[in-house]
Amino acid sequence: MDYLEITGPTKLSGSIAIAGAKNAALPLLTLTLLAKNEVTITNLPQVVDIKTLLKLLGNLGATYTRNEGTLKISTLNVNSTTATYDIVKTMRASVLVLGPLLSRFGHCEVSLPGGCAIGQRPIDLHIKALEEMGAHIDIQAGYVKATAPNGLKGAHIIFDKITVTGTANIVMAAALAHGVTTITNAALEPEVVQVCEVLNASGLRIEGIGTSELIIHGNGGELIDMVDFAVIPDRIEAGTYLCAGAITQSTITLTNVRHDHIGAILAKLTQMGFGLDLKPNTVTLSPAKTIKPVSIVTQEFPAFPTDMQAQFLALSIFANGASTIEERLFENRFMHVSELQRLGANIQLHGNTATVYGPTPLNGTDVMATDLRASSALVLAALSANGVTNVHRIYHLDRGYEKLEEKLRALGANIVRKKEGL
């Protein structure tokens, strides 16, 4: 098992390119299950979750060739509709095969998903919506067994709460359904928007893209002549590296960035006193004269993303005063707090709110990652801690960040990947 050895404090400088978004690439890969042609996908991130989903699609019968960030994939000969536990257990996004498989074949068996241990993320909203579209669904021995022998039918789906994977799943299911499906309270996340945009560009009519009400005109079961596309830039990776520059009081530039996808992140950095220079597809961050405390509440897009909560919590350790961070989306997403406290952070937890008292000097020690974004928060804190910090269990990190230590090293960080026990 690997770990990261980070020696701080350090200053960063230079420029790095942001990779394609993992959270966009995953539904886009499952979207290819609806294609009748080979699809070329570019700007595909090289992370473990992508490899896992490609393995799942390969087990279903898909064929593909991959050359770094470019993938050519054909699902025309898919001959299995069972997503087995041994793959799905490691990644919640595997549930995204449920909608397209059921819509295309009229039946499927998908294992209940796994992923990061950050709280309950049930798929009951997915199941309820598919049942409203005419599916019969049973959960047996840990598998979702779904049938729709006469195909799915258009329906008016009202999500009780916003669900990103649920919206993407139902959009894909509705694409081959009979009739029109309306989704009310749809997720606005850029990752969902791109699924709709690709379908729209491929000839399927979708109204309301980018709004909370989507109207999908199903084509009655006909596979789609899908266009080639590039995955949008990863807004969470961009935010993470901006926090790396901020936490080390450095000037860094990010390229391949969508400003409209990171508006809430940029707003909080501005509030904390950091300089931002926005140019087409680039962002340059410069140090703050004084890092100001901040108040953050995580909510769905376009508000502040839950996937940036841990990174800003680490940054708040160095602010002058008390910052508050309220987590509204997941009930168990402060597990990194105890590890940051091991480094010396002064953080108090009250329910779903963390209060961070700064500035506090940090000292390197051994810490353990508990989930994907917690991993990055520990790395960020280590960049400004005195001495050596070893971040263990970084397999979480590898699920969502492409070549993180290489990119940080290119900016000047003293970070090395090592093997446990060696």
N, C-alpha and C positions, 0 to 999 in steps of 0.2 A: 504494500500500500504506500502511496506517495504522501509527502507532506511538503509544505513550503517553509523555507528558512528565510526570514526577512530581517535585515539589519537596518535600524534607523537611529536617529531621524535622518531624512534625506530630502533634497530638493529635486524636483522634476523639471524637465524642459523638453521641448520638441513637439512633434506632431505624430498622431496615430490615426489610422483609418478604422472606422466603426464597421463591424461585420453585419451580415444580415441578421434579422431578428429571429431568434429561436421560436418565440411565441407566435410569430407569423408563419414561419416555415412549417411548423407541425401541422396545422390545419390545411395548409396549401399542399402538403404531401398527401394527406388523406383525400383531398379534393381530386387528385389525379385518378382516384378509383372511379370517377364519373366520366373519364375521358375515353374516347375511342381511338385516339392517336397517341403517338409518342410525344411527350412533353419535355421541353428543355427548360430547366430552372437554373437561373444564375444568382449569384450573391447568396448562396446557401451556406449557412454557418457550419464550421467544422467542430461540432460539439457532440457529446455523448448521446444526448437525447435524440439528435437527428439520426445517428447510427442505429439507435435502438428502434426507432420507428421504421427506418428502412429495412431492418431485419424482419420486423413484423410484416411489412408489405411484401417482402421477398417470400416469407412463409406462406402468404396468401396466394402467391403465384406471380407477383409482379417481377419484371426484369428491369435492371437499370445498370448504367455505367456512370462512374463518378470520377471527375478530375478536379480535385480540390473543391472550389466553390461552384462548379458547374455539374449539374446532374441531368442525365437523359433517362427518363423513366416511361415504361409502358405497362399498363395494368390490363390490357385487353385480354390476356390469357389468365387472369386471376381465376382460380378454380376452387378456392377454399373460402369459407365465410366464418371461420373460427379463429378468434384472436385469443391465444392461449395465455394462461396465467404466468408462465415462466418469463414472458416478455412484458406483459402489461403490468406486472407487479412493481416494476421499477419506475414507471412513468405514467402519471395520471392522464396525460394527453392521448394515450392510446385509445381512450374512450371515443376519440374523434372518428374512429372507423365505423362506429355504430350507425350513424345516420346514412353515410354513403353506401355501406354494404347492404343495409336493409332496403334502401330505396332502389338499388340496382338489382338485387337478387331476390328480394321478397322474404329473406330469412337471414339470420346470422346469430352467432353465439360469441359474446364478448365478455371476457373476464372483468370483474369489478376492478377498478384501477388502483394503483399505488401512487408513489411520488413523495414529495417532501412532507415531513410530519409537522405541518404548521396549522393544523386544525381540521375541522370537519368540512369536506367539500363534496357533499352528496350529489349523485347524478339523478336525483328524483325529478328535477325539472326537465331533464332530457327525456326521461321515460314518460312522464305525464304528457309532454308535448307530442311525442311519437304515438302514444295511445290516442290522443285527440285526432291524429292523422290516420287513424284506422289500424294501427299495429296492435297485435296481441303480444304482451310481454310477461314472461315469468322470470323470476330469479331463483335459480336452482344451483346448489353446490358452488356458489360463488360466481356464477355466470349469469349474464343477462341474455336470455333466450328470447329472441324477437322474431315474429312472423307477420308478414303482410302479403298473403298469397295473391291478392288482386291488386297489389301495388298500394302505395301510400296515396292519400287523398288530401287535397288542399284544405286548410282549416284556419281559424283565427286563434293564434296562440298568444296568450297573455302570460308573460313570465311574472311570477309573484315577486321575484327579485332579479336584479340584473345578473346575468351569467354569460361570461365570455365564451367558454367552450360550449355551453348550451346553445347560444345564438348561432355559433359557427356550425354546430352539428345539425341544427334544424334547418339552416339555410341550405346545407348540402343535401339533406333529406328532401327538402321541398323542391330542389332543382329538377329531380326526376319524377316528382309526384304528379298526380292527375288534378289539374285545377290550380287555383290561386291560394297561396298561403300568406297570411298576414301575421307578422310577429310584432306584438306591442311590448314596449319596455325592452327593446333590443339593446345589446351592448354597443357602445359607440367606439370601442377601442380600435386603433388603426389596424390591428391584426385581423379583426372581423371585417373591417372595411375592405381590406385587400382581397379577402375571399370573395366578397360581393363584386368587386371591380373585375377580378379575373373572370368570374362567371358572366358578367355583363359584356365584357370584351369578347367572350366566346360565343355570344349570340343568345344567351339566356336573359330574359327581361327581368330586371330587379329595380323597383322604385324605392326611393327614400334612402339611398345609400348614404351613410354617415349621420343618419337620424335615428331616433328611438323607435320608429315604425318602418319596418321593411315589408315590401309587398313583392313576393316571389312568384312569377308565373311559371309553373311547372310545365315540363315538356312531355309528360305522359310516359316516361320510361325510356326515352331515347338517349343513348350515350352522346356526350358532347364533344364537338371538335374544338379542343381546348387550345388557347393561344399559349405561346411561350411567355415567360415573365421572369422578372427579377424580384427577389425578396426585399421588402423594405428594410431600411437600416434599423438596428436594434436600439430602441430608445432607452432601455434599461442599461445596456452596456455604455451608451453615451453618458447617461447620468452617473454611472459608477466612476468612469474616468474623470468626469468633471469634479466629482467629490474627491478623487485622488489628488487632482491639482489643488483643490480648495484646502484639503486637510494638511497639505505640505506647503501651503502658501506659495504656490508655483504658478508660472505662466505656461500653459499648454494649449495646443490647438487640436481639435478633433475635425476630421474630414468624413464625408459620407454621412451627414447628419440631416434629419428633417426637423427644422425648427418648430413646425406646427405640431409635432409629436411630443416635444419635451417642454412645452410652454410652462407647465406647473413647476417643473424642476428649475428652469431658468428663473422663474419668478422668485422662488425661495432663495436661490443663490444671490440674486440681486438684493433681496431683503437682508441677507446676512452680510452684505457689504462688498461682495466680489464684483470685479469688473467683467463685462461680457461684450465681446465684439462679434456681431453676427454678420456673416457674409454668405453668399449662396452656397449651401451645403456644408458650411464650416462654422465652428464656434471656437473662439479663443477666450479662455478664462485667465484673468489676472488676479493677483492677491488682493485681499481686503486690508485696509489700514487697520481696522479693528473688526474681528469676526463678531457679529451681533447674534444674540440668541434668536431663536425662531420658534414659531408655533405651527405645528403641522397636524392635519387630520387626513388620514388616508381614505380615499373614496374612488369610485369608478372614474374612468376617463370622461372628460378632460381634467378632472381634479387630480390631486397628488396621488401617484401610484403606490400601492402597497409594496410593490417590488423595489421601491427606493427608500422604504422606511428605515431599514437597518443601516444603509449607507449614510443617511442624514443623521441618524442617531449617533453614529461614530463621529461624524463631522461636528456635531453639537458639543462633544466633549471639549472642543477647543474654542468654543464661543465664550464671550465675556458675559456671563449671566446664566439664568435658568431658561432652558428650552423645554417645551412640552410637545410630545408626539403621541397622538391618539390613533390607535389602530382600530378601525371600524369594520374591516372585512374579514379578518381571521382571528380567532380567539386565542391562538397559541403561537403568535409570531414574535414573541420577545425572548425566545430562548437564547439569543446571542447576548442578552444583557449580562448574564452571569459570567460569560467568558470575557466580555469587555471589562467587567469589574475586576477580573483577575489581573488585567493589565493596569488597573488603578483608577478606572472611571468611577465617577460619583453619580450613580443613577438610582432613582427610586421608582419602583413600580406600584401603581395603584390601579388594579383592575386592568383595563385596556389602555391605560395611559402611562407613559414613561416620562419622568421629569429628569432632565440631565443638567447637572450643575457644573459649570465650567468657568474658566479654563482649568483643566486638570492635567498635570504631567503624567504620562504613561511610561511604564517600564516593561521591557520585553519579558515574555515568559512563554510557557506552552499553553496553547488554547486549542479548542476542538470545535470544528464546524458542525452545526446541527441541521442546516438546510442550505439551499443554494445561495440565497441573498445574504444570509448570516455569514457565510463563508467570505463573501466579498467585503463585508463590514469589518471582519477581523483583519483581513489583509490591509484595508485602508488604515485602520487604527495602528497597525504595526509599522506603517510607513513613517509615522511620526512618534513612535515609542522609542525610548532610549534603550539601546542594546538589541539583543537577538530575540525575535518572536518566532516560534514554530507553530504553524497552523496545520493541525492534523485533520484527517478525514476529508481531504479536499476532493474526494470523488463527487461530492455535492457540487463543488465549484466547476468541475469539468463537464457537468451536465449542461451548463448554460453559458460559459464564457470560453471564447475561442482564443487560445494562446495567451491567456492573461499574464502569466509571468514574463513571457517574451515581450509583450507590448509594454509592460511596466519597466522592464529592463531597458528597453529602447528609449524610455523617457528618463533613465538614470537611476531607477530604483535598484537597491541591492537585494535581489530576490533570487533564490535558487530552489529548484525542485529536487527533492531528495527522497530516497527510499527508507521506509521505516526499518529500524534494526541494523542499518549499515553505517 
